[in-house]
Amino acid sequence: MLGGEVTPVGTRNRTLVALLLLALVGGAFLAGYGYGTGRSAAGGSADSEGFALLRNVLQQIRTTYIQRQVSTDQLFYGAARGMLDALGDPYSRFMDPAGYREFREKEFSGVFTGVGIFVELEEGWPTVLQPIPGTPAARAGLRPGDRITAVDGRSTEKLSLEEVVSRIRGPAGTTVRLRLQRGGRTFEVSLVRARIRHVTVQDDQFLDADQRSRLQRAGAGYLRIIQFDQPTAGDFRKALDRELASGVRGIILDLRGNPGGLLDVAVAVADAFVSAGQPIVITVDRDGRRDVERAAGGRKVTVPVVVLVNEYSASAAEIVAGALRDHDIAPLVGMRTFGKGVIQRIITLPGGSGATLTSGRYLTPDGYDIHKKGLTPTVTVGNRLEGRSDTEMRRIEAEQFARAVDLLRQRIARGK
């Protein structure tokens, strides 16, 4: 944990959000996020002129605008949102009180209300990064790469991520209609928002019979981390203990489709694999100061490991994958990862609102900067999933899994 705060992680020029739908945490570092409290800072004449400009605009609205009943709160929220949007940084964003409350709820309790999708901004359009298994979005067949072109009939073109999230957000039991573009096909789905408990760690019970059989023949265990939320570290340790107690001779760690999450949770997961005192991740602030997060508990997993990744493995997932790769603990199998290597601080603002603000970047233990580049797999299987049919995606994912099991079997035979 950095500076006594939790941190969420980052990804390429795409923005990850959980549509509380699924948000990544507040008051923490998301692999990069870290929590802080908004405080006023000393400013010069330029600040004074800027505040004077805002006061003047507010006064003009109050005295001249045709509609007399205007929410001052919404005006201030719009100004705050505009300042962060003006940075041109897809990871720095403002959240109104409702959005920030849901953001924190999802991150720390693993329970939220929404449709169950991770979304990113790509070429100005909100795009599905990953549906959460078992949620309304997953049951409706949404998949990575689906572009959301409208919400309840209103276009999403050029909207900020926060604006898209606010349109999809709503009470459990209500319906939201999404227009989606998949390749050359456009279609609509209606989703009923639900109260969702986000299970972020899965074992082989979620695999098909053929995959479970492959694992059994190899004497291997399987753990998948869907996202790095606050409960993930404890859930992962329990699942890992069960696998090791069962006598598995190797483990496949599946990080495919994992959009990231909290930095301290990623460090806690990697800690189970990395020897005590060894670096897990290096963070760099805007002044170039470096801070090294090291393994504290000592290596718990001594059996061979293989890590599965794809183009939607991002941020905190890349921290774990990068640490295991750099320390030669596990090869990576699959596709080049997303490439988000920046850290956002989550800031609590007056009135219950909040913001994420990019405050640094992170490097793998060997000093590799993955931002906009991603991690190259040791063994590449498949290429971009976006725009592919369900059949093609399942085939590629099955090939990746089979290759990972074969590689793990070889490592077990060699004792590494």
N, C-alpha and C positions, 0 to 999 in steps of 0.2 A: 504494500500500500504506500503510495507516494505522499510524503508530507502529511501523513495522518489522514489522507482523504482517499476516497475511492476514485478510480479512473476508468472511463470507457475508451475504446480504441477507434482507429480510423480506417478508411478505404479509398481507393483511387479517386477520380473526379466524380464519383458518384456519392450520393448521400444515403446513409443508412438510417432508416427510422423504423420504429416499430409502430405500426398503426394501432395502437391500443385497441386496438391495433397495437401496438407493440413498440414501445420506445425504449431506448437504452438507458436509463437511469439518470438521476439528477443528483447533484451534490456529490459527485464522484468523478473520477477520471474514467472515461470510457476508453478502454484500451485504446483508447484513450480519453476518458473524461475525469475531471477532478472537481470536487465541490468547493465553492466559495460563496461569499456573501457580497452583494453589490454595495459598494461604498462610493461616496463622492470623492473625486480626486482634484487636486489643485490644478487650475487651468489659467491660461493667460488671456490676453485680449481677444484672441481668436475664439476661445470658448465663450467669452462674454458676448461677442457678436452673434455667435451661433444660438445661444440661449435667447438673446433679444429677437432673433429671427423667428424662433419657435413661438415666443410669446406674442409676437406681432401676428403671425399666421393664426394662432388660436383666437386672438381678439377679433380678427377679421371674420373668422367663422362665426363667432358669437354674435357679431353685430350686423353681418351682411349676408351670410349664407341663407338661401331661400327656406330651408327647413329649420324651424326654431329648436325643435327637440333633437339634439345631437348628443350622444353619449361621450362625455369627456374622457371616460376611461378608454373607450375604443379609439379615440383620437391619440391618446398617449401610447396605447399599445401599438397603434399604427406607426407612430414616430419611432418607437423602440425597434419595431420590426424593420422599419426602413433603414435605420442606422446599421443594423447587422447585415441586412441584404446588400447595403452599399459597399461592404467589404469585398464582395465578390467571392466569398468563401462558402462553398456548399455545406460546410460543417458547422458554421457559426449561425445560430438561429435563435429567434425569440419564441417563447411559449407563453400564452395567456394563462391565467390561473387554472382553468379547467384542463388545458393541455399539460401543464407542468405537474398538476396533481396526479393525472393518469400516468405520466412519464415516471414519476417517483414510485407510484404504486406498483407498476409493472416491474420495475427494476428490482425493488427490494422484497416484494411479496411473491412475485411470480404469478400474480392473479391480475387480470385486467378485463376490460370490456371492449370488444371490437370484433373484427372479422378474421384476424389472424394472419396478417401478411407483413413482411419486411418490404420496404419500398425505398427506391433510390431515384435520384434525378438523373436522367440520361438524355442528352440533347434537348433539354428543356421540358421533357415529359417525365411524369412519375412512372416508374417501371418496377414491376414486382421482382424483388430479389429472391424471396423464398416464402412460400406459404408454410405456416406451422402445421405439422401433422395433426389431424383430428379436429381442425377448426372449420368454421363455415367456408373459408376461402379454399382450404384443401379439399373439402367435400365437393365443392363446386367445380373443381378441376383447374383452378388457377395454378400457374406454374412460372418458374423463373423466366424473365424476358418479356412477359406480358406487359404491354404498355397501357396504362390507364388514361384514356383520352377524354373521359367525361365522368362526372359523379352526379347522379340524379339529373341527368340531362344537361349539365353545365360543363363546358369545356375546361380542361385542366391545363391547357397550353400556357406556358410561361408563368404559371402559378408557383409560388414558393412551396417548399415541402410542408411548412406549417399550415399553409392555406389548404393544401390537399388533405392533410391529416384532419383538419378541423371539419372539412366537409364529409369525410368518411366517418368521423367520430359520432357517437350517439348512444342513447340508452339501450340496454339489453332488451331484445324482443322487437326492436324496430328494424325496418328494412332500408337498405341502401342499394341503389342500382348503379352498377359500374359498366361503362362501355370500354371494351378491351380491344386492342389490336395485337394480333399474333401473326407475324409474317405478313402476308397479304390479306388476311382475313380479319374482319371486324365483327364483334358480337357483343351481346349484353348478358350480364348475370345479375340476379337479385340475391342479395345476401342478408340474412337475418343476424343482426349483431347479437353476440352472446357473451356471457360471463365465462371467461376462459382461464383455466389453470394451466399455465405454461410449464409442461414437463420438459426440462432441458437436457436430461441425460437418459439415454435409452440403451438397452442391451439387446442380445440377439433374438429376443421374443418378437421384435418388430421386423425381423428378416423373414424371407420366404423359406420354404422347406429345403430347397436346393442349397441356398446359402448356409443355412444352419448345418446341413449335412457336410458341406465343405469345411466349415469350421471344426466340426467334431472329428473329421478324419485327420485334420491337421493338429488337433489338440489345442486349438486356439480359442481365445475369448474375444469378445467384440463389445466396444463401447462407443456410442455416438453422442457427441455434445452438439446440441442444436443452437445454443446461444449461451453466452457467459453472463448470466444474471447472478444476483446475490446468493440465491439458494444453490447455485450450481456447484460450488466448491464442495459443500457438504454432501450433496447428492452424488457427486462424482466419486468422492472418497468411499462412500458406502458401497456403490456399485463396483468400484475397483477392488475393495476388500472381498466382496462376494466372488469375483472372478478369480482372484489369487487364491482364495481359500478352496476353490473347486479344483485346484491343481492344474490350471491351464499352463501350457508350455510357451505361449506367446500371446500377444494382444494386438488387435487391430483397433486403432483409434480413428474414428471417422469424423472428420471436421468438414465434410462437404456441405455446402449450403449454409454454413455457420457465418452470420454477418458480423460477429464480434460481441462486444459487451464491455464489462468492467475489467479494467487492467489488473486490479488486485486479485480478481477471481482467476484470470488467465495465469497470473504468477503462481497462485495456489495450486492450480492444476499441473502446471509444468514442474512445480516443486516435487511432485511424486515421482518424476522421472530423472531429474537433474541432481547430480551429487551436491552435497552441502557446500556452500561457499562459492559455487560456480555461478556465473552470470546467467540470468534468464532473459533480461531485456535491458537496454540502455535508453534512457530518456534524455532529450536535449531541449533546454528551454530557449527562449528567443535571444538570450545573450550568449548562447553557445555552451552554457554550463551543463555538464553531464552528471547523471545520477544512475548508478547501476543497481538494479534489483537482483538480488542473489537468492539462490535456493537456501532455505533455512532448515528444513526438516530432515534433509538427507534423502538419498534416492531410495524409494520404496519398491519400484518396479525394476526387477533385475532380469526378467525374461525378455526375449526379443520383442521388438515393437515395430509396426509399420503404420504410417499415418496416411489416410486418404484425404485428398484436397481437390477442389475444383475452382472454377472461376468465380464462384460465389463464397469462397472461404475468405473472410476479411478480418482486418483489425485484430481483435484479441485472438481469433483463430490463427492468424498469421504469426502472432507472438509465440504461441505454443508450438506451432509447426516449425518456426524458425529456430527456436531454442533446441528442439529435439534434433533438427537437422544439423545445426552448427556443432553440437556436442557429439555428433555421430552416434546418437542414440537410436534414431529411426530414419529410414529413407521415406521420401514422400512419393506417393503414387497418385496419378490422376492428371489434373490440368494446372496450368499456371494460375496462381491465386489472384485475388482481386487487386491488391496493392494499395491499401490505406495505411499510411504510416504516420498519421498525425494524431495529436492528443487534444481533446476538448475538455475544458474545465466547465463543469456545470455550476451555474451561479444562481443562487436564490435572490430574487429581486423583491422590492416592496410590493405589498398587496397580494402576495401569493403567486406572482408570475415568476418566470425563470428564463434562463438562456444557456445555450452552449456556446463556448468561445474557444477557438483553436489557440492553444497556448504553448505547444511544443510538438516535437516529433519523436519517434522512437526508432531504434536500430536493433537488429538481431545481435546476439552475443559476439559475433565476429565483426560487428560494425557495419553490416549491410543495411542500406536504406531501401526499404521495399516500396516506398510511396510512388504510386503510378507505374510501378514495375512488377510488383508481386514476387512470389517465390517460384522458382522453376522446379518442377518435380524431378526427383531422381529418376523415376520411370514415368514417361508421359503416356497416358492412355486416353484417346479421344481429343476433341478440340471443342470449340465453343458450343455450349448447349443452347444459347439463345436462338429462338426461331425454329428449333427442331420439333418434330412430332413427338407425341408421348411414347410411341414405339421406339423411336431412335434414342430418346433420352434413357429409357429403361435399358435398352441394349448397351449403351455406353456405360451406364452406371454398373450394370452387371459385369461387363468386361473389366472395369476398374476393380470391382470387388474380387473377382476371380484372380486377377493379376496380383492384388495385394495378398491374398491367401497363399498363392504360389510362392511369392517372395518371402513371406513369413515362414513358410514351411522350409525353405532353403536356409533361412537364418537360424531356425530352430535346429536344423541338422548340423549347422556349423557351430552352434552354441553361442550365437551372437545375433 
